[in-house]
Amino acid sequence: MVVLGFLFGLFFLGLIAVKGDFELVDLVEVLKRRKREGWEFRGVPGESIAEHIFGTIFFSYLIGLEIERDLDWRKLFTIALVHDLPEALVSDLDKVSQQYIYCKEEAEKRAVREFGGDVAERWGEYSSGSCLEAEIVKEADKLDMYNRAVKLIEIGYSRDILGDFLEVDFSLEESEEMAEELVD
């Protein structure tokens, strides 16, 4: 179901051309299989990058509803859809690995250039945080991770293993309040 929603979102937002450009669709299959490494590194049940993207879209929507400013909803959802798309090509790296691999951001930029068009433009906005919609998605990205850690702790996984996932600095009041509600 998540994948159908993801594909529909890509189609609806014009990221998949009607005339048969299925390169992005092929990457969706990779995103469904490729796991987020931070969870795997700690030995807890992993989630795919596609599952995380869905969570980020959902939290972007919730934060967007709370923001008392005009939003470009199409831009918001597009940024949320593509924020981790480069990981289909360059993989996800946990925080420990990132200490030793200094070119992750450059690799993601090179991967995004392969996509071009609206995907590259929106990912660039996300990467730089250059608009309110990108800031919301960055917060939603953190909220999805935070929520997963809270839920794993609730079912018995160790806070010692997952504690750093709960040490999140939120920049928007709305996302900070949501995080507080998640642990109540």
Secondary structure, 3 states (H helix, E strand, C coil): CHHHHHHHHHHHCCCCCCCCCCHHHHHHHHHHHCECHHHHHCCCCCCEHHHHHHHHHHHHHHHHHHCCCCCCHHHHHHHHHHCCCCHHHHCCCCHHHHCCCCCHHHHHHHHHHHHCHHHHHHHHHHHHCCCHHHHHHHHHHHHHHHHHHHHHHHCCCCHHHHHHHHCCCCCCHHHHHHHHHHHC
